[in-house]
């Protein structure tokens, strides 16, 4: 339970930060923030057909689901544009995209959804 509370606090912090960045920069930042929120769950559309039991994802879906639900990818999505940008406003869109993606991951962990085993079951 303490781990889920920590994830929930992180998710709340990331929510405030993501909304702040989206409102501050507007433009393309808002749609990219929304994309960052839903991107990890777009993995459900990969290999979703075929027989599977309730609570279990197909193996093809797991191969996409697990990497998209690891924090390292959104951190990389935030860090590379930040390193290449000339100024702080130049990387607002990819930075906010990464924040929203991290928000999604933290919220999933807070609600008890984590990575899946190779055969599709919740860990």
C-alpha positions as CSV (number, residue, x, y, z in Angstrom):
1,X,0.0,0.0,0.0
2,X,2.8,2.6,0.7
3,X,4.1,2.0,-2.8
4,X,0.8,2.7,-4.4
5,X,0.4,5.9,-2.2
6,X,3.9,7.0,-3.4
7,X,2.8,6.4,-7.1
8,X,-0.4,8.4,-6.4
9,X,1.5,11.3,-5.0
10,X,3.8,11.3,-8.0
11,X,0.8,11.1,-10.3
12,X,-0.8,14.1,-8.6
13,X,2.4,16.1,-8.9
14,X,2.8,15.1,-12.6
15,X,-0.8,16.0,-13.3
16,X,-0.3,19.5,-11.9
17,X,3.0,19.9,-13.8
18,X,1.5,18.6,-17.1
19,X,-1.5,21.0,-16.9
20,X,0.8,23.9,-16.0
21,X,3.1,23.2,-19.0
22,X,0.2,22.7,-21.4
23,X,-1.6,25.9,-20.3
24,X,1.7,27.9,-20.3
25,X,2.8,26.9,-23.8
26,X,-0.5,26.1,-25.5
27,X,-0.3,25.4,-29.2
28,X,1.0,21.9,-30.1
29,X,1.8,21.3,-26.5
30,X,-1.9,20.5,-25.6
31,X,-2.5,17.8,-28.3
32,X,0.9,16.2,-27.5
33,X,0.1,16.2,-23.8
34,X,-3.2,14.4,-24.6
35,X,-1.4,12.0,-26.8
36,X,1.1,11.3,-24.0
37,X,-1.8,10.4,-21.7
38,X,-3.3,7.8,-24.1
39,X,-0.2,6.5,-25.9
40,X,0.6,3.6,-23.5
41,X,-2.9,2.2,-23.7
42,X,-2.9,2.3,-27.5
43,X,-0.9,-0.9,-27.1
44,X,-4.3,-2.7,-26.4
45,X,-5.0,-2.4,-30.1
46,X,-1.9,-4.5,-31.0
47,X,-2.6,-8.2,-31.3
48,X,-5.9,-7.8,-29.5
49,X,-7.8,-10.4,-31.5
50,X,-7.6,-14.0,-30.7
51,X,-8.5,-16.1,-27.7
52,X,-7.7,-14.8,-24.3
53,X,-9.1,-15.1,-20.8
54,X,-10.5,-12.1,-18.8
55,X,-7.6,-10.3,-17.1
56,X,-5.0,-11.6,-19.5
57,X,-3.6,-9.8,-22.4
58,X,-2.5,-11.6,-25.6
59,X,1.2,-12.2,-25.9
60,X,1.5,-9.8,-28.9
61,X,-0.1,-7.0,-26.9
62,X,2.3,-7.6,-23.9
63,X,5.3,-7.1,-26.1
64,X,4.1,-3.6,-26.8
65,X,2.3,-2.9,-23.5
66,X,5.3,-3.5,-21.2
67,X,7.8,-1.2,-22.9
68,X,5.2,1.6,-23.2
69,X,4.5,1.3,-19.4
70,X,8.2,1.6,-18.3
71,X,9.3,5.1,-17.2
72,X,12.6,5.1,-19.1
73,X,11.0,5.7,-22.5
74,X,9.1,8.9,-21.5
75,X,12.3,10.1,-19.7
76,X,14.2,9.6,-22.9
77,X,11.5,11.4,-24.9
78,X,11.9,14.4,-22.5
79,X,15.7,14.3,-22.3
80,X,16.8,14.1,-25.9
81,X,14.9,17.2,-27.1
82,X,16.0,19.1,-24.0
83,X,19.6,18.3,-24.8
84,X,19.2,19.4,-28.4
85,X,17.1,22.5,-27.8
86,X,18.5,26.0,-28.1
87,X,16.2,27.5,-25.4
88,X,13.6,26.4,-22.8
89,X,10.6,27.0,-25.1
90,X,12.0,24.9,-27.9
91,X,11.4,21.6,-26.2
92,X,8.1,22.4,-24.5
93,X,6.0,20.1,-26.6
94,X,8.1,16.9,-26.3
95,X,8.8,17.6,-22.7
96,X,5.1,17.9,-21.9
97,X,4.4,14.8,-24.0
98,X,6.9,12.9,-21.7
99,X,5.4,14.4,-18.6
100,X,1.9,13.2,-19.6
101,X,3.3,9.8,-20.5
102,X,4.9,9.5,-17.0
103,X,1.6,10.7,-15.5
104,X,-0.2,7.8,-17.2
105,X,2.4,5.3,-15.9
106,X,2.3,6.7,-12.3
107,X,-1.5,6.7,-12.3
108,X,-1.6,3.1,-13.6
109,X,0.7,2.0,-10.8
110,X,-1.3,3.9,-8.2
111,X,-4.4,2.1,-9.3
112,X,-2.6,-1.2,-9.2
113,X,-2.0,-1.8,-12.9
114,X,1.6,-2.7,-13.5
115,X,3.6,-4.6,-16.1
116,X,2.4,-7.9,-17.4
117,X,4.1,-11.3,-17.4
118,X,5.1,-12.7,-20.9
119,X,1.9,-14.8,-21.0
120,X,-0.3,-11.7,-20.3
121,X,-1.1,-11.9,-16.6
122,X,-0.9,-8.9,-14.2
123,X,2.3,-9.1,-12.1
